[in-house]
Amino acid sequence: MAANVIVTISYPVKLAKVAAYQKLAEQFARAVNSSQEAVRVSIYASDEKANAFVEVYECTNNESFDTLEDSYDETTHDLIVALADCVEDRQVVRTLTKRI
């Protein structure tokens, strides 16, 4: 899959929930990557802050990311709810489109 669009979502995780978050995030990434062809997700941790994480979605186009959530099964939706409980409120979303 050639990624023409990259979407990043950066956020801090509640310090008391970092370990739980990491387990859930691994399950989430595995679920998305095994069920999607137009989107690949990876989750990165900051080397500077123990609770800073970035989700990186590599997408074929903007629409593939926009419709991603519609394709989640019940288990993946449950993972998102559990992940949201671990994340602090501040999130930064960036969309980057391949131009060159």
C-alpha positions in Angstrom: 0.0 0.0 0.0 1.4 3.4 -1.0 0.6 6.0 1.6 -0.5 9.3 0.1 -1.9 10.7 3.3 -0.6 10.5 6.9 -2.7 11.4 9.8 -1.1 11.8 13.2 -2.9 12.1 16.6 -0.7 13.1 19.5 -1.8 13.1 23.1 -0.7 12.5 26.7 -1.8 9.4 28.5 -2.7 9.6 32.2 0.4 8.5 34.1 -1.4 5.9 36.2 -2.7 4.3 33.0 0.3 4.1 30.8 0.8 0.3 31.1 -2.9 -0.4 30.5 -2.8 2.0 27.5 0.2 0.3 25.9 -1.6 -3.1 26.0 -4.8 -1.7 24.6 -3.0 0.2 21.9 -1.2 -2.9 20.8 -4.5 -4.7 20.5 -6.1 -1.7 18.7 -3.2 -1.5 16.1 -3.3 -5.2 15.5 -7.1 -5.1 15.0 -7.0 -2.2 12.5 -4.0 -3.6 10.6 -5.6 -7.0 10.2 -8.9 -5.7 9.0 -7.9 -2.8 6.7 -6.2 -2.6 3.4 -6.3 1.2 2.8 -5.0 2.2 6.3 -2.1 1.1 8.4 -1.7 2.3 12.0 1.4 2.5 14.2 1.6 3.9 17.7 4.8 5.6 18.8 6.0 6.6 22.3 8.0 9.7 23.1 11.6 9.2 24.3 11.3 12.4 26.3 8.0 12.0 28.1 6.8 8.6 29.4 3.2 9.4 28.8 3.3 11.0 25.3 2.1 9.0 22.4 1.4 9.5 18.7 -0.9 7.4 16.5 0.3 7.4 12.9 -2.2 6.4 10.2 -0.8 5.8 6.7 -3.7 6.0 4.3 -4.1 5.7 0.5 -6.3 8.9 0.6 -8.3 11.2 2.9 -11.5 9.2 2.4 -9.9 6.0 3.7 -9.1 7.6 7.0 -12.5 9.5 7.2 -14.4 6.2 6.8 -12.1 4.1 9.0 -14.2 4.3 12.1 -17.3 3.2 10.2 -15.6 -0.1 9.4 -14.7 -1.0 13.0 -16.3 -4.1 14.5 -17.7 -4.1 18.1 -14.4 -5.3 19.6 -12.5 -2.4 18.0 -15.1 0.1 19.2 -14.7 -1.3 22.7 -11.0 -0.9 22.5 -11.4 2.8 21.5 -13.6 3.4 24.5 -11.0 1.8 26.8 -8.2 3.7 25.2 -10.1 7.0 25.6 -10.4 6.4 29.3 -6.5 6.3 29.4 -6.0 9.5 27.4 -5.9 13.0 28.8 -8.2 15.5 27.0 -5.6 17.4 24.9 -5.2 15.9 21.4 -3.5 17.3 18.4 -4.5 16.0 15.0 -2.5 16.7 11.9 -3.1 15.6 8.3 -0.2 15.5 5.9 -0.7 14.9 2.1 2.0 13.7 -0.2 2.8 16.5 -2.7 6.2 15.4 -4.0 
